[in-house]
Each structure stands twice: as structure tokens, then as C-alpha cells.
Amino acid sequence: MISNKTQKIKAAITAIGGYVPEDFISNKDLEKMVDTNDEWITARTGIKKRRILKKEGKATSYLAINAANDLINKKKLDPTTIDLVIVSTITPDFHGASTAPTVASQINASNAYAFDINAACSGFLFGMSTATSYIESGRYNKVLLIGADMMSSIVDYTDRSTSILFGDGAGAVLIEPSDNDFGWEDEFLRSDGIGAEWLKIKAGGSLHPTSKETFKNKWHYITQDGKTVFKSA
């Protein structure tokens, strides 16, 4: 008797890569910019320094490209075999053009299509959900997922609630069909829109387009109600 039941394809991470810039801002540096100190920051966050991209003319795509190339070199991967490139970021190079296609072109992933995911802290998780779905469906065999942000471009270094937390960097994973029983098992993802008021960049979107007023009010920087955010996390 022949069974019509087919075995489910399982997705798995088969390679990783990463990149962080050489320059950084230490807690001692922040003491000169805002009312804080190393002991206060370390006790609450465990952070001693945050990497900062200072290269002129470079942005999030630069971080993502370096992370992707790190993975490609470690894996000895032919980039033309990549089917899809996803970049999870809230600091794209441009608001009018996705960062992922730039990355795909620069790493010679000439046969891939590419798009961005904008979901802030949840971006990489949402990217994993999307990438594994493409693999499990049998539609693609190689998906490159990159989480990258140049947070220094949206941080107000006079704001103690955000300047102590964020830095710049990128991480990349290659997702392929698993060749054993291990791989992505399941997920439980939910969203709650009321949290937008607690952690956001107020200006630059369609609700508050760029203007003299938005610059004056520093609405282009990330802001957060720290106590509410961490209490709700």
C-alpha cells in the first residue's frame, strides 16, 4: 500500500554571520553627554559600550552587507544560489527605497528577490517566521535573513532613556531545508498596537511629515517610556 502522506519540510539555520563597527561610545563617554554614570548604566542594563558606525557615507546597508559577506565566506556559499534576502530594520538607508535590494545586489545575490521588514525589536522574529514559511512551503531553498540597524542615526545623545541602550550592528542567518529532524518547530507571535505610544519615532512618517517644527521638537529621534516598556516586555 502506497501512502500519499508527504513528510513536512523543516526549516533550519545552517550558517550565521555578523558585523559590528570598530568605533564605540562607552559609558564614560556618555557621562560627558548626559546626566548618568557607568555604575548606573551597568547596574540597569549590563552595557559597557555600544558600537557606532562613523564611516562617512555609510548606513545600515553597509552593516548588513558586511554581516552577509561574513556568512558567505564562512559557509563558502555561492550567493547566486540565494533565493530571497530579507532585511529586518527600522533604520533603512532610505524611506523611499528598501535596503534589502541594495544588499542583495552588493553581495551578488543576483537570482534573489529582496524586501525589508519594519518591526523594530520584533523584526528578526518576524523575519524568521517569514523565512521559515518560504522554506517549509517548498518554494525556496535558501533564504538569507539579516537583522541590521544603525541606531546611532536616530538616537538623541542628550536623552538618557535611549542613549544608554542602542548601538549599531548586524547579524545574518541562512535558512535552508533541514537535512535531519532538527529545525524550526513552532512559533507564537502576537501584536498589540497600544504600545506604539511608549516606544516610537514620532516624525518622518505620513502622520507627522518632516518639517521645521518636527526638527525643532526632535521628533526624528527615538523616544521611549522606559518603565512602561520594560514592565510590559
Disulfide bonds with the S-S distance in Angstrom:
none
